[in-house]
């Protein structure tokens, strides 16, 4: 059997499909080309690999945020499972002043904190956000939002977004 060129599809670290060319020898073994190919041409500055976005994950918040918080009341998210992602952003908007806190945990039960508690002041009717960018993996996240105003406040746009890199 003579050597033949075969086309393969392999998965990269983020499970994106990447086409690859390889040679099959007489013994049936595959030897990939030293340079990956796209559309039959070697990857180069004029024929680059497709760029894919960083994998993102929007975790489920176990205790959904209410639409209002009474004066001096606090909402607690419960443990948000983040599946070991390295980066996270947390955001919300409150119609009165408040405090948003977030804590990461190594375990899913919230027994082993990762890093310190992050606290930010929320201004009335202004989106507030914070995040963790130290690239330390974690499994769970707990978020609290406290209404420090003197009346009931509207709570909206509560969200958590995790990223792999």
C-alpha positions as CSV (number, residue, x, y, z in Angstrom):
1,X,0.0,0.0,0.0
2,X,1.4,3.4,-1.0
3,X,1.5,6.4,1.3
4,X,-1.7,8.5,1.1
5,X,-2.8,11.8,2.5
6,X,-5.8,11.8,4.7
7,X,-7.9,14.5,6.2
8,X,-8.7,14.4,9.9
9,X,-10.7,16.6,12.3
10,X,-9.2,16.8,15.8
11,X,-10.4,18.7,18.9
12,X,-8.3,21.4,20.5
13,X,-8.2,22.1,24.2
14,X,-11.5,23.9,24.0
15,X,-13.2,21.1,22.0
16,X,-13.2,23.2,18.8
17,X,-12.9,21.1,15.7
18,X,-9.6,21.7,13.8
19,X,-8.9,20.2,10.4
20,X,-5.6,18.4,10.0
21,X,-3.8,16.6,7.2
22,X,-1.7,13.5,7.8
23,X,0.1,10.9,5.8
24,X,-0.8,7.2,6.2
25,X,2.2,4.8,5.7
26,X,2.2,1.2,4.5
27,X,1.7,0.0,8.1
28,X,-1.5,2.2,8.4
29,X,0.1,4.6,10.9
30,X,-0.7,8.3,10.6
31,X,1.9,11.0,10.7
32,X,0.5,14.5,10.9
33,X,1.9,17.2,8.7
34,X,4.3,19.4,10.7
35,X,2.1,22.4,9.9
36,X,-1.7,22.1,10.2
37,X,-3.6,22.9,7.0
38,X,-6.8,24.8,6.4
39,X,-8.6,24.3,3.1
40,X,-5.6,22.3,1.8
41,X,-3.1,25.2,2.5
42,X,-0.5,25.3,5.3
43,X,-1.4,27.6,8.2
44,X,0.4,30.9,7.7
45,X,-0.1,34.7,8.2
46,X,-2.2,34.7,5.0
47,X,-4.0,31.5,5.9
48,X,-4.5,31.6,9.7
49,X,-6.2,29.1,12.0
50,X,-9.8,30.1,12.8
51,X,-10.0,32.2,15.9
52,X,-12.5,31.0,18.5
53,X,-13.8,32.8,21.5
54,X,-12.9,32.0,25.0
55,X,-15.3,29.4,26.4
56,X,-17.9,31.1,28.6
57,X,-20.3,29.6,31.1
58,X,-23.3,31.2,32.7
59,X,-24.0,29.2,35.9
60,X,-27.4,28.7,37.4
61,X,-28.1,30.8,40.5
62,X,-29.7,28.4,43.0
63,X,-31.6,31.2,44.8
64,X,-32.9,33.5,42.0
65,X,-32.7,37.2,42.9
66,X,-36.0,38.8,43.9
67,X,-37.1,41.9,42.0
68,X,-37.2,44.0,45.2
69,X,-35.3,44.1,48.5
70,X,-36.8,45.7,51.6
71,X,-34.8,48.3,53.5
72,X,-31.7,46.8,55.1
73,X,-32.6,43.3,53.6
74,X,-30.0,41.0,52.0
75,X,-30.3,38.5,49.2
76,X,-28.0,35.5,49.3
77,X,-27.4,33.5,46.1
78,X,-26.7,30.2,47.7
79,X,-23.7,28.3,46.3
80,X,-23.3,28.9,42.6
81,X,-21.4,26.0,40.9
82,X,-18.8,27.4,38.6
83,X,-17.2,24.1,37.4
84,X,-13.6,25.1,38.0
85,X,-13.5,28.1,35.7
86,X,-10.7,30.5,36.3
87,X,-12.3,33.9,35.8
88,X,-15.7,35.3,37.0
89,X,-17.6,38.5,36.7
90,X,-20.6,39.3,38.9
91,X,-23.0,42.2,38.3
92,X,-26.3,43.7,39.4
93,X,-28.3,46.9,39.7
94,X,-30.1,48.3,42.7
95,X,-32.4,51.3,42.7
96,X,-31.0,52.4,46.1
97,X,-27.5,52.2,47.6
98,X,-26.3,48.8,48.6
99,X,-23.4,46.4,49.0
100,X,-22.4,43.5,46.8
101,X,-20.1,40.8,48.2
102,X,-18.7,37.7,46.6
103,X,-16.7,34.8,47.9
104,X,-15.2,31.8,46.0
105,X,-14.9,28.3,47.4
106,X,-12.7,25.4,46.6
107,X,-15.5,22.9,47.4
108,X,-19.1,22.9,46.3
109,X,-20.4,23.1,49.9
110,X,-18.6,26.4,50.7
111,X,-16.3,25.1,53.4
112,X,-12.9,26.1,52.0
113,X,-12.7,29.8,50.9
114,X,-10.4,30.7,48.0
115,X,-8.9,34.1,48.4
116,X,-10.7,36.9,50.3
117,X,-14.2,38.2,50.3
118,X,-14.7,40.9,47.6
119,X,-17.0,43.8,48.6
120,X,-18.2,46.7,46.5
121,X,-20.5,49.6,47.2
122,X,-23.5,49.9,44.9
123,X,-24.7,53.3,43.9
124,X,-28.4,53.9,43.4
125,X,-29.6,53.1,39.8
126,X,-26.0,52.4,38.6
127,X,-24.9,49.0,37.3
128,X,-22.3,47.5,39.7
129,X,-19.9,44.7,39.0
130,X,-16.8,43.0,40.3
131,X,-14.9,39.9,39.4
132,X,-12.0,37.6,40.1
133,X,-9.1,37.7,37.6
134,X,-6.3,36.0,39.6
135,X,-6.8,32.7,37.6
136,X,-7.2,30.6,40.7
137,X,-9.7,27.8,40.0
138,X,-12.7,27.3,42.2
139,X,-15.9,25.3,42.3
140,X,-18.5,27.5,44.0
141,X,-19.3,31.1,44.4
142,X,-21.6,32.9,46.9
143,X,-22.9,36.3,46.2
144,X,-24.9,38.6,48.5
145,X,-26.6,41.9,47.8
146,X,-27.7,44.2,50.6
147,X,-30.0,47.1,50.3
148,X,-28.6,49.8,52.5
149,X,-31.3,52.3,51.6
150,X,-34.1,53.4,53.8
151,X,-36.9,52.0,51.6
152,X,-37.6,49.0,49.4
153,X,-35.2,48.9,46.4
154,X,-35.6,47.3,43.0
155,X,-33.0,44.7,42.2
156,X,-32.3,43.9,38.5
157,X,-29.8,42.6,36.0
158,X,-28.2,40.1,38.5
159,X,-25.7,38.0,36.6
160,X,-22.7,35.8,36.9
161,X,-20.4,34.9,34.0
162,X,-17.4,32.5,34.1
163,X,-14.6,32.2,31.6
164,X,-11.9,29.7,31.0
165,X,-9.2,32.1,30.1
